[in-house]
Each structure stands twice: as structure tokens, then as C-alpha cells.
Amino acid sequence: MSCGPRCLEVEAVKGVSLLTEAQYCALQQFGEFDTKTSSWVATPPDVRNLGGALFCDRRYGKVFVYHNGAESC
């Protein structure tokens, strides 16, 4: 998860990273994911610096991108 400092530490240790918004949308071409859940995605630095974070899901046959405070995760 890319929401808090602890999440970023876990990413670094495990050698993984979040999908970007574009990668998340591309993934949805292979199936319908997050129809009942949501996933945090990599958030641009300018949004992160203001305390925000992005997440996505798929509803009604479309992919949606939302924002929330990073502390909410």
C-alpha cells in the first residue's frame, strides 16, 4: 500500500510497488477486478505531499479513481 510510511517500508523490503493508475486500468482489460473491493494505487508526489492518496475499483462496468486522505488506510 502506498498510503503511509509503514506501507512504503513494506514495499521496499518485499521489492514490490503499487500499480499506477494507467497500469490498473490496463489490468482491467484482462478481467473484472475489484468489483466488490478497492485497491490503493501509486499516487503522484504532488498529491501525496498534500496528504492525499488514490484508489481504484470497478463498478457498473467502468473503472473509477477516487481520492482520500493517506491516513485513512
N, C-alpha and C positions, 0 to 999 in steps of 0.2 A: 504494500500500500504506500502511496506517496503522500500521505496526509500529514504525518507527524515525524519528528526527528527519529523516534524509535523505529518507525516503519522504514525510513531511509537506511538506517543501520542494517536492518534485516536484509533489505535488497542488496546492499553492498556485500555482506557476508555470504549470501547464497548465490551471488553472481547473476541475479535476475533483475529485471526492470519492468516497469509498467508499460503497457501499450500506450502509444499516442492516440489521440482522438482519431486520426486518419487510419491507423492500424486497427483500431477497434471496429471502425466502420467496414474496413476491408474484411476482417474476420467474419462479419455478419453475412458475407456473401457465401460462406461455406455452411451456414446453418442458422437457426434462430436461437441465439444465446441470450441469456439474461431476460427471459420473458417474465420471470417472477422475482428476479433479484436485480441488483445493480452492481457495477464494478467501478472502482476508482481508476482513473486514467492519469497519465502524466499531465501535469498542469504547467502551463507556461510560467517562467520565472516572475514575470510582472504580476500575475495573478497570485502566485504563491507569496510574493513579497508583501502583498496586501492581506494575507491570511486566508486566501481562498483556495479551493480545490475543486476539481472537476470529476464528475462521474457520469456514466452512461448506462443505458438499458435499452431494451427493445420492447415496445408496446404498440399495439394496433398496426403491426406490420412495418413500423418505422423505427429508426434508431434515434434516440434522444440524448442530448448532452445537457447536463444540469450543473449547477454550482452550489457550493455550500461552504461554510467555514471549515477550514482544515481541522480544527479541534473537534469537529463532530464525529470523526472516525475513531 
